[in-house]
């Protein structure tokens, strides 16, 4: 059992969230304190509680978010989170609070960039990070923002043996304890541990016998293995020293060897504070030993420095070996009768006349493994020139160990490091890398592999960068071209600006009020489905997933049922035994569990579910379930890609082509054709699919589900169990992020949990780990788009357009969306044809701005291509084709970003920099919404003491709906009595189908729920005003009005319903604009987003702070689509990048350095609900500007090479794609 599960399900401290279960998201961050063995001082460290074994906590003090502060008495950090609207869904918020709290507890810097960097290990999918940065910098600037590290009075450490769930935990406090433990465990799966952080990583690589140990040998308290020794020429670190300790000690050594600053900088890019604080450097080395494809930065750096590992046996005999020998010699560390351990490492300091440089090229700017890493140590002659007497060149991710380029080293030794030498040696290096570069060590690897050509180019380019910097360090003057190659720009402090107007006449509606329950989120007291107090006899469920598309022949659960704590295995047979239905249509097109009557629909479909007393036991049991498939039913060639579906004739229509306008004959037109494809985008909600279900004791069922559609959930479960709605209650307090992913995809987990509860007659909790959530469920659908477009060359005016889009819908069309549009452009004639390609993948579904976002990206790709073909700038073509309603927003967007000046500056920069290029791109959006299609309800009840209970049918997903609801009701009740205040209102939680009929209620999706809930509240408020009118007079207090009404027998209960007329006039358009500016490194493909400016039509915003947060979150989610995110699949359709290790959503260092949002003044408040317009999805379309700004920058690089600026680039614009598109190799 890990610490997070213990705190949540046994200690009653659910503030620590579980967002991934692998240390990749930071939601489970806690602070640990324990007396250090050597100093006996309290040493606070951060850790991921989801990785921390409970056994390892003997003697530790744990600080969780609940202890930091409460809503009644919040800490400064928690107050700042609420003040700056820095939480939305709130699942990441406790971890964010703890990251800064821990940073301060450790005495971390309060400089702005250090504060932004302290959330290196924390992810947020909602906010876009800007308000989080603002809140944390605000909090850190306050004198009262401190972290009480406390005192550890009893630091006595004792050896102990713990046993639980079939695992043995041996706590060692001396070397004398370690070797007997090793001897005992020699024949068993075992692991020496300090922080146990490898658990979150090794599952993504080929399995090793010790990946699931039954014996843990804890060496974190062995004093000799934590010893640190500084000398004049070297540093020795014990194997139990953490990565943070390694950084601190090497940083101290920079006084004697300033060159080591490069190592410190690089090590700070390894993992994140929650891992570095508790994980050891030796553990990192051992991951590389047991999993050769793991791209270890530690091994690379130690090899670059020529470090030596010290291996020790029980006789204390030391064997010294270099890192590469250790990794490649299968006999090390020695096992058998006299086993060895890594005892320490000795790191020699670079001497005089040396230059040290290292690189880590990553897809994301932090908390990411390297695509390729490299280290260079040049030894120059003592004469002060650039003659190279010796050199070390080491590359990671070339071979399955750090690759030392011996041939290149030999060629460079003795030469002067001139520009010509760099060029010639680069050619030698290219040949050597090409001769040695390897693919994965296993076929069909379970991890991503970067293109070989990119790695070859990157290795050569990094050598050139290091060599140029080495020359510069020796006083050589670089040419402007060389300088642009050598310069490493640093990210500046993030800044932001938000501009909006407020109408005091409707207060508190329209005011930027603090988000309702923001303090509860920051203090960890806001409750989500998995936070509900655990009922007695609760079981935990873990699904077993199909590994083939074939008929399930049999399921062997013998080994599974032998695991201590495992109680049941639930499958389709149990569904049948209950007399229930296995089919979830029409809510979701899948079955609860695969059965034996037909092939599984896709790899990772639910086959069954293991139930156990603890989550860890259920996980262990699930690993031991063996599924056999009928081989004759397995497809030889699964249908995975769009092309596969076309080949098999598995293309379906939802409707025919959509036509816009009429074709017109025109002369002198030019036609271009183009294509664009996307590999999809995961929702990556921080709260994975979660359900807690239990029998109600009266033949019915209560189901707490993190779904966006309570009515759909209730209807589905009633159909499954053949129960009336009176017997099935579905409820929800709040949702930890959804973005459309919980409108339909909640169904398999919800139904499987309900079946388990009905079958066992016990409460059952299922919260998917990140990997099964990713593998078993769909996402934003990949697409293949093609088009032909005719235009007038001189004017740039488009005459006609034909789009053909094939959307990879997965195994069913239910999640299909119309992914074609003309966006904000006035096209005289367009034919838009979107079809579904049916494949053997999970059913893909709606994701934020479904169809509209993809359509805008495709349309903008057409606009950009036509502009390049017509030799115009994209903005010129845009202005020639803008829809009339877009003109004003477009003009304001250009003014907001100082577009003309910024464009000129971009061109000037690019003329002066050969190997760094900037790009700028503006993008508009037209988004149409029909609020009349939403139906919401609310119920108001005034109590005898004047307090008010509000219940409404919208679900809080982080969009601030409850905040707007409170503002609207307060506004209405102030019309009755001006002294009424918002704190008199309570919102009834959880939202439940037991409280009123949800039939006909629209699910919470599509951006219109907030305003239509407000509409229902205005309806109920108006009725209440009429009811209380006889008792209302000017200046009468609210309490007196209520008292008089009660005496007269007035009705103090009202129901409201959305009252938006179902007519075309109730629909509205949003016209908005965004401008992105980026800078790319032509040699590496790395990108920095310099700025993003938004002007947005929110009508009369109901709450500007909430709406701006939604807009910023959209932009960053779109940035992820454009630069980082994509699904990668095996030939059988199985998802490879199925967790935080390989799938990268934006981090806090990937957002624009400058990020501004302006809400356009409302000049025509005709939108049906108080003139307000939605903010939850439309800004996604603007976020595409980042992708096209990168393409603009690439175009400048291509122009330098004499290449066309008209070229194809598919999202995401990842470093390898950028570098390849630039067509540039090393400087020449």
N, C-alpha and C positions, 0 to 999 in steps of 0.2 A: 504494500500500500504506500502511496506517496503522500507527502505532507498536505497537498491541496485537498485530496479526497478526505483525509482524516479531519482537517479543519472544517470542511464544508458539511460532511455527513455524520461526523461523530462529535466534534467539538462545538457545533452550532455557530460557526463563524463563516457564513457564506459570502462575506464581502470579497474574499479572494476568489476570483473567477477562474474558470478553465475555458480557454478559448481555442487551444490547439492540442494540449497534452504532449507537447514536444519541445517546449522552451522557445518557441518561435514568435510568440505574439506579446508576451509580457503581462497578460491579464492576471496571471497568478503571482505577481511579484510580491515578496515579503522581505522583511529585514530580519536577519539572524544575529544574535549576539551570544558569544561564549568567551570565557576567559581563555586567552592564548596560552598554550602550553609553556612557552618560553618566557613571556613577559607578564603573564597573569593579569593582563589588562583586557577590558572589554573591547572586542574587535568587531564592530558592526560590518556585516556584509549583506549584499543583496543576493537573492537567489530566486529561481523559478520553482515555486512550490510543486508544480506538476512533475518536476524531475527529481525532486528530493525524496529519497526513501525515508519513510517514517522511522525505520531502525536507526538512521544516522543522526536522529535528533536528540539522542541521549545527552542531557546536560545543557541543551540550548534554550535560549529565550527567543520566542518568535514574536515579532511585532507585525500585526496585520493592520489593514486600513481602519478597522473598527477601533483600534487603540489610538490611532493618530488623532482622531477627533470624531465628534458626533454632530448631527444636524443642529442640536441645541448649543453645542460648544465646539464649533469647527476649528480646525487648524488653519493657519493662514493660507496654506496651499489649497485646501478644500474650499475656502471662501473665495479665493481667486478663480478657481475653476467655475464656480457659479457666477461670479461677477462678469466673467469674460465669455459666457456662453460656450464654454470649452467642453461640454458634454452633449451628446445627442442621444444615441441609443444607450450609452452609459456603461456598456460591458467592458470597455477598455479603461474606464476612468479610475477605478481603484488602483490598477496597476500603474497608471500614470502618476497618481499621487505618491505611491510607494517608491517609484523610481526617483522622484525629486527628493522625497523625504530621506531616502537612503543615501543619495548623493550628498545631501547636507550633513547627515549623520557621520559620514566618512570624512567630513572636512573638505568637500569638493569646492571648486571654484564657483564664485557667483557671477563670473563674467557671462554676458548674454550667450555667447556661442557655446560655452561650457554647459549652461543650463539647457539650451536646445539639444545639445548632444547627450544629455543624461537620459533621454528617452530613446537611446539607440536601440534598445531591446524591446520597444513597445510599438505596437501597431494600432492604428485607428482607421476604420473604413468609412466613418461618417463625416468627420469635421473638416478634413483637409489640413489639420494640424495647426493652422495659423492661430486660432484662438487658444489652443493648448500652449503654444510657444508664448503667446502674450500673457496668459495666466501664470505660467511658471516664472517668467522673467519678472512679472509684477510681484509675485509672492516672494521670490528670492531677494528682491530689493528691499523688502520690509525688515526692519530691525527685529521684529518679533517672530520672523520665520526661521525657527531653529528646529533641530531634531534632537530630542533628549536621548542620548545614547545610553544613559543609565550606568549602573555599576553591577558587575558580576561579583558577588561576594564569595561564592564557592566555586572556585575554578579547578577543583580537584577532578582529575580525569582518571577513570579506572577502566581496566580491560573488562569486557563483558561479552556474553554470548546471548544472542536473541534469535528466536525461531518463530516463524509465523508463515502461514500459507505455503508451506513446503519450501521455504527459503531459510537459509541459515546466515545470520549476520554476525561476523566476528570483529569486534572492536579491538584494535591493537594500539598500544601506547608505547611500545618499544620494538626495536628490531627483533628482539628475542621472541616476540609474539608472532611476527610475520611469517618466518620460515616454517615453523610447525603447522601454521594454518595452510600454507601453500602445499606442504606435503600431504596434509589431510585431504585437501581439495583437488589433488592432482588428477584424479580420475573423474572428477565431476565438472560440469560447466561452472566456471568461477570467474571472478573479476576482482582485481585490486581497485579500490575506489577512493577518491578524495571528494569529488563533488557529484559523481554519477551523471554528469551532464552529457556523456556520450549517448545515453539512451535516446535522446531526441534526434540523433543523426544517423546512427549505424543502421537503423531500419531501412534507410534509403539505399543501402549498398548490399552487395552480395553477402549472404549470411555466413557467419562464423560460429563455430560451436559454443563460444562463450557469450554470444549475443543475449541469451536468456539464462543468466547464471542462477544456479540454485545455492551457491555459496558466494557471499560478498565478504571480502577481506578489507576492512576499513583502515586505511593508513593515514588518514588526515591528521591524526594526533600523535604520530610517531615523530618525536622531536628531532631525531637525527635526519629524518627524511624532509624536514623543513628547515634544515640548517642553511645559512647564507654566509658566504665568505668572500670578502672583497680583498683583492691584492692590487699591486700597482699595475699589473698587466692582464688581469683576468677577473672573472666573477664566477663563483660556483654556487649553484642553486640546488637544494635538495629536491627530490622527485615529487614530494608532496606540496611544494610551493605552488600557489595558485598563479594563474596567468596575470592577475592584478599585481601580485607580489613581484612577478618577473618584470612587469612594466615599471613598477616603483623602483626596483633595485637597478635595472638597466638605466633608468632615468638618473639615478644617483651617480652612476658610472659615467655619465656624459661630462661630468666635471673633468675626469681624467681623459676621456675619449669622446670628444664632441660629436664624432661621426656616428655614434650610437643613437643620436636623435632620430635617425631614419628608422631604426629598429623600433623605437618607442612609438613613433607615428604609425608604423605598420601594425604593430601589435594591438593598437587601439582600434584597428579595423577587424580584429579577430573576434567573432561572435559579438557579445555585448556585455555590459556590466554584470547582469544577473548570472551569466556563465563564467566570465572572467574572475569574478570574486570568489567562486567556489571550485571551479574546475582547474585541474592542474595542467601544467605544461607537459608533464610526462604522460598524462592521460591522452592529450592531443597526439603525442607521438605514437602511442599505442593504437589509437584509431587508425593511423596511417599504416601501422604494422599489420593489423588484422584485416584492414579493408583498403587494399592497395590503390583503389581509385579515389580515395578521399584526398582532396587537394589541401594538404596541411600547410598553412602559413608558418607554423612554428618550425616544422621540419625544414622548410625552405630557408628560413632566417638562420637557423642554427647551422645549416650546411654552408650558407654564404659566409658565415663568420668562422668556419672551421672548428666548430665546437666538438667536444668529445663527451660521449655518454659514459658514465661509470656504472657498470653492472656489478652487482654484489651477490655472493652466495652466503649460505649460513655460516661458513668459516670466515666470513668477512674478506674473502679474497675479491679483489677488484680486477675487472677486465675493462680496459678502455677501448671504445670503438667509435668510429665516426657515424654520423646519422645514416648515411647511405648504406654502409655495411650492416648496420643494425636492421634496417628495413628490408634488406634483400637476403640476408643470411637466415635461412629457415631454422637454423639450430639456435638462434638467439631470440629472446633470452632462454637460457638452458632450462629444461624441465627435468623430470626424473628425480633421482635420489637427492641431488643437491641443486635445487632450482635457483635461478637467478631472478633478481628484480632490478629495475632501473633505480639506482641509488641517488644519482645526481648528474648534473651536467656542468662542465667547465667551459666557459665562453671566453675565448681570448679577445682582448681589445685590439681594434685596428691600430696599427702603429702610425708613426709620423709619415707624412707625405702619402697618405691614403685618401681615397674618396669612396664613400659608401652610399649606395642608392638602392632602394627597393621599390617594387610596384605590386599593387594588387588591383587587377582590373575586374570590375564586378558589374553585374547587370543593374544592381541597385546601389545606392551610395553608402549603405550601412547594413550590418547584420546580414551579410551575404557571403557565400563562398566565392572563391576566385574563379573566373573563366580561365585566367592564366595569371600566375604570379612569377616574379623574377627578382633576383638579387645580384648586385654587381659590386665587387670590391676591387678597385684599381689601386695598385701600388705604383706610385710614380717615382722616378729617379729623384735623388736628393738635390739636384741642381735647380729646382724650382720650375722646370719646364714641363712639357707634356709627354715626355718619354715614359713608356710603360715598362717597368721592370718585371711586374707580375700582375696577375688579375685572376679573380674568381668570377665565373658566370654560372648562375644556377637558375633553372626554370622549373616551375611546377606545372603539372597538367600536360607535360610532354610525354614522359614515360610514367610508369606506375611507382615512381620514386622521384625525389629531386634530381633533375637531369643536369649534370655538370658538363658544360660544352667544352670538353678537353681539346678537341681539334681547333676550335676557334681561339681558345686560350693560348694554345701553342703558336698559332699564327700571329696573335697580337703581341705576345711577349717580346720585348725588346724594340718595339716600334714606337714612333712618336704618334700621339693621338691627334692627328690632323684631320681635317674634313675629308681629305682623300682616303686616309686610313679608315675612317669610320665607314665610308662607302665600300671599300674593298673588303674589309673584315665582315661587314654586314652580308656580303655575298657568300663568304665562307660559312658564316653562321646559318644562313638560309639553307645551304646545302646540308649542313650537319643536322639541323632540326628536321628537315624533310626526310633525312635518312633514319632518324630515330623516333619520330613522333608516332605514338601508338593510339589505337582506339581503346575502347573498354576492354577489360580483362575477361569479360564474359559476354556471350552472345545475348542479344536483346536485353541490354542492361536496364536495371530498375531505376536508373538515374539519368539525368540529361548529360549529353556530351556535346560540347561546342565544336563547330565545324573545324576540321583540320587546317584548312587554308587560312582561316582567321587566326588560329593559334600560331601558325608559322609566321604570318605577317606581323602579328602582335609581338612575338618574341624578337624579331628583327627590329621592329620599331622601338621597342623598349630599350634594346641595346643602344640604338641611336640616341634616344633621349638621355640615357645614363651617361653615355660617352660625351655628349655635348655639355651636359651639366658638369661632368668631370673636368672638361677643358675650361669651362667657365670658372670653376672653383680654383683652377691653377692660374687664373688671371688672363686667359686667352679671351680675345674679343670675338664674340659670335656675330655672324651676319644677321640681318633682320629675319631671314628665313629660318636660320638655325635657332635664333632666339625664340621664335614662335613655336618651334618644335620642342624646345627645352623647357619652356615656362610651364609651371604647374599652378594654375589659378586656384586660389582658396575661396571656399564659399564664405560669403559675408553673413552677418547676422540677418535673420529674416525680419522683414518689415511688412506692415500692412496698413491699409487705410479703408475705412468704410464710410460711405456718404449716403445720407438719406434725409428725407424731410418728414416731419411729424405733424399730424393734424390734431391739435389739442381738443377739438370739438367732440371727438369720439372717444376720448380717454376713458378707460385705459386701453381700449382697442387702438392699435396704431403705435403704441408706445413700445420701446425696446426693453421690455421687462425681462427680469431674470427668469430663466426657464424653471417651470414647476418641477419640484423634486430634484433640481440640479444638486443641491447639497446632499440629498439622500444618495444620489449616484456617487458623488465624490467621497462620501463616508462609508460606502459599501452597504447601506441599509435599504437601497432600492431593490425590490424583490423581482427576480425572474423565475421562470418555471422551475429550473433546477435548484433554486434557493428556497423553495417551499420547505418548511420543517418536515424532516423525514419521519414518516409514520412507522410504528413498530412493525417488524417483520418485512420491511421493504426489501425487495430484490432489485438487483441492478442487471440491466441487459446489455449485451454486446452482440451485434449481428455477425453472422457468418456470410461471407459474400461469395458469389459464384466466380470461378476462375475461367470458365469457358462458356461459349454460346452453344449449348447442347442440352439434351434431356438429362435431368438428374436421375441417376440410376439407383443409388443408395447413399445413405449418410451414416458414417461410422462415428459414434459418439462415445465409444467405450473409454478411451483415454481421457476424453473431456470430462466424463462423469466421475473420474477418479480424482480430479483436482479438488482439494479441500475447499469447501464453501460453495461449490457448484451444486445447484439443486435441480435444474431442469434444462432440457433442450426443447425449444418450441419450433415447430415447422408447419408445413401445409397440412400434415396429418392431424395436428392439434386443431387447426382451423376446422377441418372436416369433423373431428370428434365433437367440437362445440356446436356443430350444426350451423356454422357461420359461413359466409361467402368469402372466398379468397380474392375476388375481383374488386378493385377499387374504382372502376369506372362508374359514373362519368367524372368524378372529382379528379382522378389521376389514372392514366391509362395502364397502370401496372397491376401486378398481383401483390398481395402482402408478402407471400413467400413463393419461390419457384416450386412447381410441383412436378410430378412424373408424367404428366399428360402432354407436355409440349416443351420445346427447347426454351432455355432462359432467353430473355429478350436482349441481354447485354452482359458483358463481363461486369461483375460487381453487383448484380441483382441480389437482393436478400434471398438466401437459401433457408436460413433459420436464425434462431437467436438463443444464445446461452444466457441462462439466468443464474445468479449467484448472490451470496450474502454481501459480497463486496465487489466493487467495480474491478479491482485488480484480479480477483479470482475469475470473474467473468471473462476478462481479457485472456488470461492464461488458458481457460477452457476453450475459448474460441479458436486459439492457435492449434488446438489438438483435435479439432473436428476435421475428419477426412471425408471429402465428397467424391464420389465416383460418378462418372458421366458415361452415358451410352455413346461409345465412340462413333457408331454408325450414324448418329444424329448430329455430329459436329460438322460445321461448315468448313470446307477446305480453305475458302477465302472469305473471311468475314467482310461485311460491308462497313467500312470505317469512314472513308472519305466521300466527298461529294462525287468525285469521279467514279468511285465504286458503285454508287447508287445509280448514276447515269448509265453505266455499263450494264447494270442488272435490270434497268427499266423501273427502278424504284423511286420515281419522281411523281409527286402528287400536287394537285392544284387545290388551293383553298378558294380561289376565285380566279377569273380570267385576268387579262391585262387591264390595268387602269389607264385611262386616257385623260390627258389634260390638254384642253384647247383643241384646235383643229389644224391639220396640216395645211401649210400655205406654200405655194410655189415661189421660189426665189432663185435668182441667178447669182453666179459667182460665189457659191458657197464652197467651203472646204470642210471635209469630214475627217474626224479622227476616231480611232477605235482604241479602247483600253480595257484593262482588267485590274481587279483588286481582290484580294482575299484576306480573310481573318480567321484565326484559329480559335476564336471564342474568348470568353472572359468569365471567370468564376465570380459568384456573388461575394464570397468571402465575408459573410456576416460573422461577427466575432462570436455570437452565440450560435453554436451549431444546432442542427435540428434536435429538438428536445421535447420529450413528453413524459409526464408523470401521471399514471393512471391507477385507480384503485376502485374496488367494488364499494358501493355505497351502503351495503348491508341490507338493502331492500330490493335486491334483484336488479339494481341498476348500476350505472357506471359513472364515475367522475373522471374527467380527462383534462388535465392541464397541458395545453399544447402551445408551442411557440409558432402559431400559425396566424396568417393575415386574414383568414376567412372562417370565422367561427361557425357561420351557418353551413358552409360547405363541410366543415369537419363533423358537425353534428349529424347532418344528413347522411354523410358517408358511413359513420359508425352505426347509425340506425339501420342502414341497409345491410351492413356486414353482419350484425347480430340479430337482425329481424326484431328490433325493439322499437317501441314508440318513442317519440322525442321526449316524453315525460320521464323516460328512464335513462336518458343519456344527457349528462351535463358536460359541456365543453367550456372551459374558461381560460382566461389569460390576463395577467396583470400588466405586463409590458413585454416587448420583444427586443432582443439584443441585436438589432439590425436585421434587415430582410432584403430590400431592394428588388422585390418581386420573387425572391427565392423561397418564400414561405407562403405563397399564395396557393401553390399546387404541390410543391415538393415536400411539404410537411407530411403528406399522406402516408407514405410507407412506414415511417417511424411511428407516427400516431397510431395507425391501425395495428402494427406489430406489438406495440406496447399494450394497447387495449386487449388484444388477444391473449397476451401473456398474463395480464391481470385477471382476466375472466377465467383462464385455464387454471391458474394457481390459486385463485381467490385471495391474492395478496397484492399489496401495492407494488408497482413496478416502475422504476426510474430508468429511462434511456436518454442519455445525452451522448450523441455520437462524438467520437474523437474526430479530429480534423481529417485524418486520412480516409476513413470510411465515408465520411460526409462528402468529401471530394470525389471519391471513386464511384459511389453508388448513385449520385444525383447529378442532374443536368446543370446547365449554365446558359449564359448568353450564347446563342447558336453561332457556330462558325458559318461563314458564307463564302461563296465564289460569285463575284460580280463581273459582268462584262457590259460594254456599252458602245454605241456609236453616236456621235454628236456632230451636227452640222452647224457651221457658224460663218459669219461674215468677217473676213480677215481685217478689213479696215476699221470697222466699228467694234468688233469683238462681240457683237450681238449674236446670241445663239438662236437658231431658227427652229431646230427640231432635235429631239433626243429620244433614244431608245435604250432602256435599261433592262437587263436580264439578270436576275439574282436567283441563285440556288442556295437555299438555307438548309444547313445540316440540322434537321430537327430531331435527330435521334430516332428511336424506334416507333414514334407516333407523332402525328401532326398536331396534337393538342396545344403544344406550346408555340406553334407557328406565329410569327408576327410579320407584318408587311414591311419588309426591310428595304423599301425603295421609296424615294421621294425626290422632289425638286427643292426641298427646304425653303429657303427664303428668296428664291429666284423666280423671275417672271419669264417662263419658257413658253413661247407661243404654242408649241405642240410637243408633248412628251408622252411616250408609251412606257408604262412602268409595269414590269412583269416579274413577280416574285413567286417562286415555287418552292416546295419542300422536298428535300432529298432525304428519304427514309433510310436510316442506317442502323447498324447493330450497336448503338451507343445509348446511354441513358437518355430519357426524353428531355430534350432541352426546353427551356422555358423563358418566360419574360424576365428581363432584367432592366433596371432603371432606363426609362425612355425607350422601351422595346420597339424595334423597328425604326422609330424616328431617329434614334442615334445612329444606327447603321446607315440609314438612308442619307443622313446629313454627311457622314464620312464619305460615302460613295459619291454623292453629288459634288462635294468639295474636291474630291480627287479628279472628277471630270472638269470642274472649273479650272483647277490648277494645271491640268494637262492642256486644256485649250489655250490657256494664257501662254504657256511655254511654246506651244506650237505656233501661236500667232505672234510670238516675240513681244508679248506684253507682260506687264507685271500683273500678278493675280488680282491686286486691288482694282486695276483698271478694268479687267474683265468683270469683276464683281459689280462695280458701279454701272457697267453697261447693261447688266442683267438683273439688277435688284428689283424685287417686288416693291410696289409703291409704299407699303406699310413699313418696309425695312429701311427706307432712306434716312429717316430721322435718327433711328438707333445707330445705324452705320456711321453717320456723321459724328454723333456724340462719342461713339467708340473710338474713332480715329483721333478725335480731339483729346479724349481722356488719356490715350497712350502717347500723345504727341507724335503721331505716326509719321508725319513727314520728316520731322527732325530725327526720330529714331531710325527711320529707313536710311537717311543720309549717313547717320553715324554707323549704322551696320555696314553700309558699303565702304565707308572709309576704313573701318576696322578690318574688313576682309581684304582690302587692297594692301594693308600693311602687315597682314598675318597670313603666311602661307599655310600653316598647319593648325591654326585655330580659326574657326569660322563661326560667324553669328548668323542667325536667321530671324526673320520677323514675319508674322502672318496674322491677319485679321480674319475672323470668321463670324458670320451672322447666323441667327436661327429664327425660324418661324415655328411656333408650337401652338397647335390648336387644341383646346380642351372644351369638352361638353359637360359642364357640371350638372346639367339636368338629368344626365344618365346615372347619377348617384342618388341613392336613397339612404338617409341616416335618420336616427331617432334620438331623442333625449327625454329624460324625465327629471322634473324638478320637484323637490319636496322641501317645504319650509317647516322646520320643527318649532315647537312651542317656545323655545328660547331664542328664536330668530336665526338659528344656524340653518344652513341650506345644504341639502344633499343633491349633487348633480350626478346623473348617470347618463352616459351617451354611448353610442354604438361604434364609435371610432376606436381603433387600437393604437396605443402609443408605441411607435416603432423608433422613436428618436427624432421625429419630425416636429416636435413641439406642439402637437395637437392639443394636449391637455392644457398647456399654457394659454393658447388662443381661446380655448373653451372657457377658461376661467375669466379671461379678459372680457369676452363677449357677455357672459352672464353678469359680471360686475357692472358693465356698462348699462345693461338692461335694468338691473335692480337699483342702480343709482337714480334712475328715472322715477322710481317710487319713493326713495328716501336718499337724499344726498349724502347722508352719513354712513351709508352702507360701504363696507370694505371687503376686499377679496378674501381676507383670512376667515371670513364667516362661512366660506364655501368648502365643502369636502367633496372630492370626486370618489364615487363608489368604486372600490377595487375588490376582487378582480372583475373584469368584464365577464359576464356569465350568461349562458343560454337559459339558466334556471330563473333568471330575474324577469325576462320578458321574451317574447317571440322574436327571433332574429330572421324569420322568414321575410324575404324580400330586401333585407339589408345588404347593401353593397359592401364587398370586402374592402379592407384598407389597402388600397393600391391605386396607382394611376394619378397621384398628386392632388386629387380633388377632395379627399376625405376631410381634411382640416376645414376647408371653407364650407363644405356642406354640413358638417357637424355644427359649425357656427350658425349656419342658416337654420338648423333645427332648434338651436338654443334661442335664436332671435324669435322664432315662431312661438316657442314656449314662454319666453319672456314677455312677448306682446300679450299673450293670453293672460298671464299673471298680472300684468299692469291693468288690464280691463277688470279683472276680478277684484283687485285691491283699490281700484279708483275711488270707490265711495269712502274709503278710510284714509285717503291720502290728501294731505294738504301741505302747502309750502312750509318747509322747515320742520315738519313733524319727523321725529326720529324713527328709524327703522323698527326698533323694538316696540314702539307705541303703535305703529302701523300694524305690526303682526298681532299685538295684543288686541287691538280693536277688531281686527278681522276675525280672530278666533272667537271673540265674544259674540260676534254677529253670525257665526257659523259659515264663514266664507271658506271656499275650497282653496287650500294651500298646497295643492298638488296639480301639476300641469304636465302634459305631454307635448312635445314638439316634434315636428317632422320637416325634413328638408323641403323648402318651398321655392324651388327654382322652376320656372315655367318651362315645359318641354317644347320649346320652339327655337328656331334657328338663332334668334336674337340673344338667347342665353349662352350660346357658344362664344368663346372669345379667343383671340390670337395674342400671343406674346412675341414681340419682336425685340431681340436682344443682340448684343455684340460682345466679342471678346478678342483680345489681341495678346499674342504670346511672343516673347523674345527669348531666344535660346543661344547657347554657345556649345559647339561640339569640338572635341579633339579629333582631328582628322586621322591621326595615327593610331588611336586606340578605339575610337567610336564612342567614347564617353560623352555624356550630355549634362549640361547644367542649365536648368530653366531659370533665366535671369529675371523674368517678370511675367506677370499675367494681369491684364486689366479687363474688368468686366463692367459693362453697363447693362442693366437688366430691367425689364418691364415687369414690375411686380404689382402694377396697378396701385391701389392704396393698401400697402402692406399691413397685415393684421398685427405683425410683430417684426419689425425690421431686424432685430438681433437674431431671431429664430430663422427668418427667411435668408439672411445673408449666410448663416451657417449652412443652410441647405444648398445654396448656390455654390459656396466654396467646396463643399463635399462633392458635389457633382463634377466640378472642374477637375478635382484631383482624381476622382474615379475614372474620368475620361482620360486624364493624363496617364493613368495606369494602363488603360487599353492601348493608348498610342505609343507608349515607350517601353512598357515592362511586361504586360500580362499576355499569356496565351496558353492554351492547353497543348500538351505534347502527349501523343498516344503511341502505344505499341501496335504492331501489325494486327493484333487481335482486338484492338479497341480499348484495352486497359489503359488507364491514365497513368502516366509516368510521374509528372510533377504534381503529386497528390498531397502536398502539405507545404508547410512554411519553408522547408529547406530548399525546394526547387521552384515553387510558385511564388512570385514576388509582387506583392501589392506595394504601392508607394509608401515610403517611410517619411519621417519628418525632415529628412535631408534631401528628399526628392522634389519637394514642393517649390514653387517659384520663390526666389529670394525676395522679390517684391511682389505683393499680391494685393490688388485693390479691387473693391467692389463698389459700384455706385448704383443705387436704385433710382431709376428715372422718375422724375416728378410725374404724378398722375394728372394728365391733362383731360382725360375722358373716362371718368369713373363709372363706366356702364357695365362692367363685369357684375354679374347678378348678386354677389354676396358682398355688399358694402364696397364695391369697386375693387376688391382684392383679386389677385391672380396667383396661380400656384408657383411654388418654388422648388418642389421636391425632385423634378426631373428635367425640365426644359434646359437648364444650364449645362446638362451633359453635352448637348450639341455644340456649345461654345468651346468646351474642353478639347475638342478635336483640333483646335488651332495649334496646340503644342506639337502634335505630330507633323502638321504642315510647316510649322516654323523650322523644325529639324530638317525637313525635306528642302526647305529654302536654303538652309546653311549648307547642306550637302551639295546643292546646285552650284553654290559659289566655289566649292572645292573642285567640283567636276569641271567648271569653266576654266579653272587654272590648269587643268590637265588637257584642255581642248576637247572635253567631252560635252555632250548635250545636257542641258538642264531639263530636258523632257525625258524622264526615266520612270520606271515602275519601282515603287517601294511599298511593301505590304506592312501593315502594323502587326506587331509593335516594332518601332524603330529602335531595336536593341543594339548594343555596341557592335556586335558582329555584322549586323545588316548595315549599320551606318558606315563602318570601316570599309566594307565591301563596296557599297554604293559610291563612296568617295573615289574609289579606284586608285588610291594612293598607297604606296609602300613607304619604305624608309627614306629619309631626306637624302637627296642626291645633289 
